[in-house]
């Protein structure tokens, strides 16, 4: 699994930086070709607060990859600077079950997950430092809790084309969000399947 962040902090001279987390360092994303198009869209458009989908090639085909992302996570870095992290984790087809488990832990332990990001991602002399393996290990150490009601197909059991869609929290145009989801998921996603940020935060902030 690959972890990406789009982050900034108070006083940063570079503003938001889109980075791939590796073991101990970050790789700067210089081109959209450096990551999956759906993940890049998630970061670059103000449509979703959170999004979890698995991505098939075509209607009724098995998913070939998937991702979970959450934007606007706030906290304080180790250097004492307040900051914002947009987070996404991308998985190949053989990692989708692990992604489902990890996402459920992130959502059902949302406060602890947000704190983990600011604990495990450090900034030294303006450079982001972290280990993807350590962060994943810490997320998997979070307690298993009851699955959240607004997640569709939380266990990743694919019985129909619609099962690739898990969660979408809309912060922009619901019409555009539904259109984008329909293109990603290869079937028509109704606006009624979107939840708003208020509903999401009320469910996870506990």
N, C-alpha and C positions, 0 to 999 in steps of 0.2 A: 504494500500500500504506500502511496505517496501522499505526503502532507504539504499543503500550501498555506501560506498566510499572506494577507495584504494588511500592512500595519504601519502605524505612525505613533509618535509620542510627542509630548510637549517639548517644544524647542528644537525639534528635528529640522535640520536644514534641507532634507531631501523629501519631506512630506511622506505620503503613502508609498510603500515599497512592496511589490509583489515578488514573493520569494518561495522557493522550494526548500523545505526543511530536510537536511541530511544529517549524518552523524557528526554532530559537533559544529556544523556550519550551515550556511544557507547559500543557495544558488539563485542568482538574480534572474527573474523571468524577463527576457528581453524581447520576446516575440510571442504572439498567440500560438504559434506552432509548438511552443515548449510545453503546452498542456492541453488536455482534452477540450474541444470547443465548448462543450456544455459548462465545464468548470470555469473557463475563461469568461463566458457570458454571465455566469453567476457573480463573479467578481466585478465585472465591468458595467453592469446595469443595475439600477436601483429598483428592482422588481421584487426581490425576495429577502426577507430577514433570515429565513432558514429554508433549506431545500434538501430533500433526500429522494433520489430517483435512481433506478437501474436502467441502463440504456441498451435497448436492442438495436440490431441493424434495421429490422423492418417489422411490420405488424405481425404479431403472433410468433415472432422468433425469440429464441432464448436470449436473455441479456448477456452482453459481452463485456460490460463494465458498469460501474456505478459510482456515485459519490454522495457524500453528505457534507453540507456546508452551513455555516452560521455566521452572520455579519453583526458588526456593531458591539462586540464584546469589549467591555471597558474594565480597566483595572490599573494597577500601579506596577511598573517594572522594577527590577532589582536596583536600578539606578535612582529610584525615587520619583521618576517621571511618570505621570499619568499617561495612559495610551489607549489605543483602540486596536483590536485584532479582528480581522475577518479571517475565518478559518475554513478550510475544506480538506477532506480526505478522500482520495480517489482509489478505487479498487478494480482489479481485473476480474474476469468471470470466476476464477477459482478462489477469489477472496471475498465474494459477496456475502457469504454466511458470516465471515469474520467482521465485515463492515456492518452487517445488521446487528450483531452483538455489540460492537463498539458504539454504534449510534444510539442504541437503546440505553447504554450506560451513560453516554453524554447527556441525553435528554432527561433521563430519570434522576440524574445527579447533576443538574445543570449548574447550580451554584458552585459545587465542588469542581466541576469541569472547567468553568471559567477561571476559577482560582488556580487550577493546575496550569493553564496556559501561561499565566503571568508568573508562575513559580518556575516552570521548566524552560521558558524562553527568556533568556537574559540579554541585556544590552551592555556591551563594553566598548567604550570609545566610539559609540555610534554604530557598532557592528552587532548584528543579531547572532546569538549563539544558542544552539539547542541540539538535542539528540532526538530524532524521530522515534527510535526504538524505546528510549526512556519514557517519552510522552505516552506512547501506545501502551507500554507496560503499566504506567500509572493509571491510565484510563481503565484498563482491564482489571485493575485492583479495586476499582470502585464497587460498592455493594450492588448486587442484583436487586432490583425493585420491580414493583408492578408496572407492566407496560402501559404507556400512556394511550388514552382512548383515541386521540386524534391521529395516531399513526395507522396507516393502512398496511396490511400484510407485514407486520413487524418481524415475522420469522423468516421471510424470504421464501415462501412456498408459492411457486409460480404455476397457477392453474389456468390463468387466462392472461390476455394481453395487458389488462388493467393492473395486474399484480406488480408491475414494475414501478408503479407510482406509490410512494410511501407517505410523503409529507411535503406541503408547500405552505409557507407563511408569507403572505403577500404584503408588501409595503408600497408598491407602485400601482400602476393601472392593472386592474383585475382582468380586463379584456386582453391586454398585451401579455400578462402573465399566463393566462390560459392558452393563448396562442403559442407561446414559447414552450410551455409544457407539452402541448400536443405534438409539436415538432420533435421534442426530445424523446417522448415516450412512444411515439408512433401510433397514437390513437387520440381521439378527441377528448380532452380533459375539460370537464365542465367547471365553470367558475365556482359552483357550490362546493367543490372539493377543496377550495382554498380557505385557509383560516387567516385571521388578521393578527397583527403583532400583539394587540392587547390580550386576545384569547391565549396566544402562545405563552406570553410572559406570565399570565395568571396561572397557567398550568405547570410551568417548569420552575418558577421562582418560589421555592418553598423550603 
